[in-house]
Amino acid sequence: MAKTLHEHFGYLSDRVKLDRYAEAIGKAVKQGQVVLDLGCGTGVLGLMALRAGADRVYFLDEGPVIEIARRTVSNAGFVDRAEFLNENSFRVALPERVDVVICDHVGCFGFDYGALETLVDAKDRFLKPGGLIVPASITLMLAPVDSDYCRALVGQWLDRVPAEYRWVAESAANTKHLVEHNPDAVVAEPVTLGSLVLGDDAAPYYSWKASFRATRDSDLDGIAGWFECRLFDDVTMTNSPLADERMNRPQAFLPLGESVAVSKGDPIEVTIMARPADNVIGWIVDLPSLGRKFAHNTFNGLQLDEDMLARVRVDRVAKLNDQGRARQIVFTYCDGQRTVAEVLALVEREHPDLFPSAQATVSFVRSVLAKDTGR
């Protein structure tokens, strides 16, 4: 819970983001409308919609943070106009279609927090014809960077760890890092990579190209990516390191395998490839005047073992493992009549060797019943 509280404190203390959303929601939500706060977290956006005149707001999120939303909305006096759904958005069914869907899942590089697929599904199943999605669109921005801090994200694995672990530098070079870049780290004019309309059908694969000219002599360490987001009409927000007013959110950093000295005027060619549904991004950085090219992707940074690779193959025969069989045993006792205590007692008595220890069995059964049974 500590990590959750820390994360959501950051969202709630970001005045730029909250002010922009409040302005956009105030314009988008009309008196008497029905709103869905998708991935509501603490419920701050749904609360804005209620204050803007929404007749009813559905607060949807999976996990204990929704209880913060429930209590906050109740304390604010809106509980009679709010419904709370602790569920995954792809599995839930709303009792009605809504006029507006609001969401804050744009991540740090626009498509890295599942917003594309989530909002396509929300538009298809939850939104009325002609309804609105806030935010409306995202523009992806890119720029090369020179940064001591970013250089160390890869380099520290080569000179600050025991020799046996230096191979991890390769994984670090194939990882998308989250970094708050200083404005002076940018070594070329940023370019627009592409724009995405949220709620429109998301492509399974994207590929963009960007061309730069270094504006100064520098040590190129990688590529920074950020977004410019149109919430509604002319209301926008950004996490750009160059913006005077920006959200309190880091940018993406896509490293090179090593730092490369570039001179003012040198061309820098970048290709970005992404499979958002799989959370995989690749990048190619070509330095034609130096005869150097770097290619990285986050799939290579995952350090997948052979067993994991085998299990994701679609042609393998699916067989229950020990946990799957144990879960199946628990479900056989869930007849809609027995209490949790009764199910626990039956499992312990009839399957004493389900796990190596009685405590492990109790913990497993409790977790299954908490997650996969209703009230």
C-alpha positions as CSV (number, residue, x, y, z in Angstrom):
1,M,0.0,0.0,0.0
2,A,2.9,2.3,0.6
3,K,3.9,2.3,-3.1
4,T,0.3,3.0,-4.0
5,L,0.0,5.9,-1.6
6,H,3.3,7.4,-2.9
7,E,2.2,7.0,-6.5
8,H,-1.2,8.6,-6.0
9,F,0.2,11.4,-3.8
10,G,2.2,12.4,-6.9
11,Y,-0.9,12.5,-9.0
12,L,-2.9,14.5,-6.4
13,S,-0.1,17.0,-5.8
14,D,0.4,17.8,-9.5
15,R,-1.3,21.2,-9.8
16,V,-0.7,21.6,-13.5
17,K,-2.3,18.3,-14.4
18,L,-5.2,18.9,-12.0
19,D,-5.9,22.4,-13.2
20,R,-5.9,21.3,-16.8
21,Y,-8.2,18.4,-16.2
22,A,-10.6,20.6,-14.1
23,E,-10.8,23.0,-17.0
24,A,-11.4,20.3,-19.6
25,I,-13.9,18.4,-17.5
26,G,-15.7,21.7,-16.7
27,K,-16.1,22.2,-20.4
28,A,-16.9,18.6,-21.5
29,V,-19.3,17.5,-18.8
30,K,-22.9,19.0,-19.0
31,Q,-25.5,19.2,-16.3
32,G,-27.3,15.8,-15.8
33,Q,-24.9,13.7,-17.8
34,V,-23.5,10.3,-16.9
35,V,-19.7,9.9,-16.7
36,L,-17.2,7.0,-16.3
37,D,-14.0,7.7,-14.5
38,L,-12.0,4.9,-16.1
39,G,-9.0,3.7,-13.9
40,C,-10.2,6.2,-11.3
41,G,-7.5,5.7,-8.7
42,T,-8.4,8.0,-5.9
43,G,-11.3,9.4,-7.9
44,V,-10.1,12.9,-8.3
45,L,-11.3,13.2,-11.9
46,G,-14.7,11.7,-11.2
47,L,-15.1,14.1,-8.3
48,M,-14.4,17.0,-10.8
49,A,-17.2,15.6,-13.0
50,L,-19.6,15.5,-10.1
51,R,-18.8,19.1,-9.3
52,A,-19.2,20.0,-12.9
53,G,-22.8,18.8,-12.7
54,A,-22.7,15.1,-13.7
55,D,-25.9,13.3,-12.6
56,R,-24.0,10.1,-12.0
57,V,-20.4,9.0,-12.1
58,Y,-19.1,5.4,-12.3
59,F,-15.8,5.1,-10.6
60,L,-13.9,2.1,-12.1
61,D,-10.6,0.6,-10.9
62,E,-9.1,-2.6,-9.8
63,G,-7.6,-2.8,-6.3
64,P,-7.7,-1.2,-2.9
65,V,-7.1,2.4,-4.1
66,I,-10.8,2.5,-5.1
67,E,-11.7,2.6,-1.4
68,I,-9.9,5.9,-1.2
69,A,-12.1,7.1,-4.0
70,R,-15.2,5.8,-2.3
71,R,-14.5,7.4,1.1
72,T,-13.4,10.7,-0.5
73,V,-16.5,11.0,-2.7
74,S,-18.7,10.2,0.3
75,N,-17.0,12.8,2.5
76,A,-17.5,15.3,-0.3
77,G,-21.3,14.7,-0.2
78,F,-21.7,13.0,-3.6
79,V,-22.1,9.4,-2.6
80,D,-25.7,9.3,-3.8
81,R,-24.6,10.2,-7.3
82,A,-21.6,7.8,-7.5
83,E,-21.1,4.0,-8.0
84,F,-17.9,2.2,-7.4
85,L,-16.7,-0.8,-9.4
86,N,-13.7,-2.7,-8.2
87,E,-13.0,-4.6,-11.4
88,N,-10.8,-4.8,-14.5
89,S,-12.3,-2.5,-17.2
90,F,-12.2,-5.3,-19.8
91,R,-14.3,-7.6,-17.7
92,V,-16.9,-5.2,-16.2
93,A,-20.3,-4.4,-17.7
94,L,-21.9,-1.1,-16.9
95,P,-25.7,-0.9,-16.4
96,E,-25.9,1.9,-18.9
97,R,-24.0,3.8,-21.5
98,V,-22.2,7.1,-20.5
99,D,-22.0,10.5,-22.0
100,V,-18.3,11.1,-21.2
101,V,-15.3,8.8,-20.4
102,I,-12.5,10.4,-18.5
103,C,-9.1,8.8,-18.0
104,D,-5.6,9.6,-16.9
105,H,-3.7,6.6,-18.4
106,V,-1.4,8.4,-20.8
107,G,1.8,7.3,-18.9
108,C,5.0,9.1,-19.8
109,F,5.2,8.6,-23.5
110,G,1.5,8.6,-24.4
111,F,0.9,4.9,-25.2
112,D,2.9,3.2,-22.4
113,Y,0.1,2.7,-19.8
114,G,-2.5,0.8,-21.8
115,A,-4.5,3.9,-22.8
116,L,-5.0,3.0,-26.4
117,E,-6.5,-0.5,-26.0
118,T,-8.4,0.5,-22.8
119,L,-10.1,3.5,-24.5
120,V,-11.0,1.6,-27.7
121,D,-12.8,-0.9,-25.5
122,A,-14.4,1.8,-23.5
123,K,-15.7,3.6,-26.6
124,D,-17.1,0.4,-28.0
125,R,-18.9,-0.9,-24.8
126,F,-19.4,2.1,-22.5
127,L,-19.8,5.3,-24.5
128,K,-23.0,6.6,-26.1
129,P,-22.9,7.4,-29.8
130,G,-21.4,10.9,-30.1
131,G,-20.1,10.7,-26.5
132,L,-16.8,12.3,-25.5
133,I,-13.5,10.9,-24.3
134,V,-11.2,13.1,-22.1
135,P,-8.3,13.2,-23.1
136,A,-9.1,13.4,-26.8
137,S,-5.7,12.9,-28.4
138,I,-2.0,12.5,-27.8
139,T,0.9,13.8,-29.8
140,L,4.2,12.0,-29.3
141,M,7.4,14.1,-29.3
142,L,11.1,13.0,-29.6
143,A,14.5,14.6,-29.2
144,P,18.1,13.3,-28.8
145,V,19.7,14.0,-25.4
146,D,23.1,14.4,-23.7
147,S,22.8,13.6,-20.0
148,D,25.3,12.4,-17.4
149,Y,22.5,10.8,-15.4
150,C,21.2,8.9,-18.4
151,R,24.7,7.8,-19.4
152,A,25.0,6.2,-16.0
153,L,21.9,4.1,-16.4
154,V,23.9,1.9,-18.7
155,G,27.4,2.7,-17.7
156,Q,27.0,2.0,-14.0
157,W,26.6,-1.7,-14.9
158,L,30.1,-1.6,-16.5
159,D,32.1,0.0,-13.7
160,R,30.2,0.0,-10.4
161,V,29.3,-3.7,-10.0
162,P,31.2,-6.9,-9.7
163,A,32.6,-8.1,-13.0
164,E,30.2,-11.1,-13.0
165,Y,27.2,-8.7,-13.4
166,R,28.5,-6.4,-16.1
167,W,26.4,-8.3,-18.7
168,V,23.4,-6.6,-17.2
169,A,24.5,-3.4,-19.1
170,E,23.0,-5.0,-22.2
171,S,19.7,-5.3,-20.5
172,A,19.9,-1.8,-19.3
173,A,20.5,-0.6,-22.8
174,N,17.4,-2.4,-24.0
175,T,15.2,-0.8,-21.3
176,K,12.9,2.2,-21.5
177,H,13.8,4.3,-18.5
178,L,11.7,7.0,-16.9
179,V,13.8,10.2,-16.4
180,E,13.1,13.9,-15.6
181,H,15.3,15.5,-18.3
182,N,16.8,18.9,-17.8
183,P,16.0,21.3,-20.7
184,D,19.8,21.7,-21.5
185,A,20.0,17.9,-22.1
186,V,18.2,18.2,-25.4
187,V,20.7,18.5,-28.3
188,A,18.4,19.0,-31.3
189,E,15.1,20.6,-32.0
190,P,12.3,18.2,-30.9
191,V,10.1,16.7,-33.7
192,T,6.6,15.4,-33.7
193,L,6.7,11.6,-34.0
194,G,2.9,11.0,-34.5
195,S,-0.5,11.7,-33.2
196,L,-3.1,9.3,-31.8
197,V,-6.8,9.9,-31.4
198,L,-7.9,8.1,-28.2
199,G,-10.8,5.8,-28.7
200,D,-10.1,5.2,-32.4
201,D,-9.1,1.6,-33.4
202,A,-5.5,1.1,-32.2
203,A,-3.1,-0.5,-34.6
204,P,-1.2,-3.6,-33.3
205,Y,2.1,-2.2,-34.5
206,Y,3.4,1.4,-35.1
207,S,6.5,2.6,-36.8
208,W,7.7,6.2,-37.0
209,K,10.8,7.9,-38.3
210,A,12.3,11.2,-37.2
211,S,15.3,13.2,-38.5
212,F,17.4,15.6,-36.4
213,R,20.4,17.9,-36.7
214,A,22.6,18.3,-33.6
215,T,22.4,21.9,-32.5
216,R,25.7,21.7,-30.6
217,D,28.7,19.5,-30.0
218,S,27.6,16.9,-27.5
219,D,27.9,13.3,-26.2
220,L,24.7,11.6,-27.5
221,D,23.4,9.2,-24.9
222,G,20.0,8.3,-26.3
223,I,16.5,9.6,-27.2
224,A,13.9,11.3,-25.0
225,G,10.2,10.9,-25.6
226,W,7.3,12.8,-24.2
227,F,3.7,13.7,-25.1
228,E,1.5,16.7,-25.7
229,C,-2.0,15.8,-24.8
230,R,-5.2,17.6,-25.9
231,L,-7.8,17.0,-23.2
232,F,-10.8,18.9,-24.7
233,D,-11.1,21.7,-27.2
234,D,-8.1,24.0,-26.6
235,V,-7.2,22.5,-23.1
236,T,-3.8,20.8,-23.3
237,M,-1.1,19.4,-21.0
238,T,2.4,18.1,-21.5
239,N,5.3,16.5,-19.7
240,S,7.8,18.2,-22.1
241,P,11.1,19.1,-20.4
242,L,11.1,22.3,-22.4
243,A,7.7,23.5,-21.3
244,D,7.4,26.4,-18.8
245,E,4.3,24.7,-17.3
246,R,4.5,20.9,-17.4
247,M,3.0,18.1,-15.5
248,N,5.0,16.5,-12.7
249,R,5.8,13.4,-14.7
250,P,9.0,12.1,-16.2
251,Q,9.8,11.4,-19.8
252,A,10.8,8.2,-21.5
253,F,14.6,7.7,-22.1
254,L,15.7,5.2,-24.8
255,P,19.4,4.7,-24.4
256,L,22.2,3.8,-26.8
257,G,24.6,1.0,-25.9
258,E,27.3,3.7,-25.4
259,S,27.8,7.4,-25.5
260,V,28.8,8.8,-28.9
261,A,30.4,12.2,-29.6
262,V,28.5,14.2,-32.2
263,S,29.3,17.6,-33.7
264,K,27.0,20.5,-34.4
265,G,25.1,19.9,-37.6
266,D,25.5,16.1,-37.6
267,P,22.4,14.2,-38.8
268,I,20.7,11.9,-36.4
269,E,18.1,9.5,-37.8
270,V,15.7,7.7,-35.5
271,T,13.1,5.0,-36.0
272,I,10.6,4.1,-33.3
273,M,8.6,0.9,-33.4
274,A,6.0,-0.1,-30.9
275,R,3.5,-2.8,-30.0
276,P,1.5,-1.1,-27.3
277,A,-0.6,-4.1,-26.4
278,D,2.5,-6.1,-25.6
279,N,4.3,-3.1,-23.9
280,V,7.2,-3.5,-26.3
281,I,9.1,-0.6,-27.9
282,G,12.1,-0.7,-30.2
283,W,14.4,2.1,-31.4
284,I,17.1,2.4,-34.1
285,V,19.5,5.4,-34.0
286,D,21.5,5.9,-37.1
287,L,24.5,8.4,-37.2
288,P,25.3,8.4,-40.9
289,S,28.2,10.9,-40.7
290,L,29.9,8.7,-38.1
291,G,29.0,5.4,-39.7
292,R,27.4,4.2,-36.5
293,K,24.0,2.6,-35.9
294,F,22.4,1.3,-32.7
295,A,19.3,-0.9,-32.5
296,H,17.6,-1.8,-29.2
297,N,14.2,-3.0,-28.0
298,T,12.6,-3.7,-24.7
299,F,11.9,-7.3,-25.5
300,N,15.6,-8.0,-25.3
301,G,15.7,-6.2,-21.9
302,L,13.1,-8.6,-20.3
303,Q,15.6,-11.4,-19.6
304,L,13.0,-14.0,-20.4
305,D,13.9,-17.5,-19.5
306,E,13.4,-20.4,-21.8
307,D,10.5,-21.7,-19.7
308,M,8.6,-18.4,-20.0
309,L,9.2,-18.3,-23.7
310,A,7.8,-21.8,-24.1
311,R,4.7,-20.9,-22.0
312,V,3.7,-18.0,-24.2
313,R,3.8,-20.0,-27.4
314,V,0.3,-20.4,-28.9
315,D,0.9,-23.9,-30.3
316,R,1.8,-25.5,-26.9
317,V,-0.6,-27.8,-25.1
318,A,-2.0,-26.0,-22.1
319,K,-1.8,-28.2,-19.0
320,L,-2.6,-27.1,-15.4
321,N,0.5,-26.6,-13.2
322,D,0.5,-27.2,-9.4
323,Q,-1.1,-23.8,-8.7
324,G,-3.7,-24.3,-11.4
325,R,-4.7,-27.7,-10.0
326,A,-4.8,-26.2,-6.5
327,R,-7.1,-23.4,-7.7
328,Q,-9.3,-26.0,-9.4
329,I,-9.6,-27.9,-6.1
330,V,-10.7,-24.8,-4.2
331,F,-13.3,-24.0,-6.8
332,T,-14.9,-27.4,-6.4
333,Y,-16.0,-26.4,-2.9
334,C,-17.4,-23.0,-3.9
335,D,-21.1,-24.0,-4.3
336,G,-22.7,-20.7,-3.3
337,Q,-23.6,-22.1,0.1
338,R,-20.4,-22.7,2.0
339,T,-18.6,-20.0,3.9
340,V,-15.0,-19.2,3.6
341,A,-14.3,-20.9,6.8
342,E,-16.1,-24.1,5.6
343,V,-14.1,-24.1,2.3
344,L,-10.9,-23.7,4.2
345,A,-11.7,-26.5,6.5
346,L,-12.6,-28.9,3.7
347,V,-9.4,-28.1,1.7
348,E,-7.3,-28.6,4.8
349,R,-9.0,-31.9,5.7
350,E,-9.3,-33.5,2.3
351,H,-6.1,-32.1,0.7
352,P,-3.5,-31.8,3.5
353,D,-0.6,-32.1,1.0
354,L,-1.9,-29.4,-1.3
355,F,1.2,-27.3,-0.4
356,P,4.3,-28.1,1.6
357,S,2.9,-26.3,4.7
358,A,-0.5,-25.8,6.2
359,Q,0.1,-22.1,6.3
360,A,0.8,-22.0,2.6
361,T,-2.4,-23.8,1.9
362,V,-4.4,-21.4,4.1
363,S,-2.8,-18.4,2.4
364,F,-3.4,-19.7,-1.0
365,V,-7.1,-20.6,-0.4
366,R,-7.8,-17.2,1.2
367,S,-6.2,-15.4,-1.8
368,V,-8.3,-17.4,-4.3
369,L,-11.5,-16.8,-2.4
370,A,-10.7,-13.1,-2.0
371,K,-10.0,-12.6,-5.7
372,D,-12.3,-15.0,-7.6
373,T,-15.5,-15.1,-5.5
374,G,-18.2,-12.4,-5.1
375,R,-19.9,-11.1,-2.0
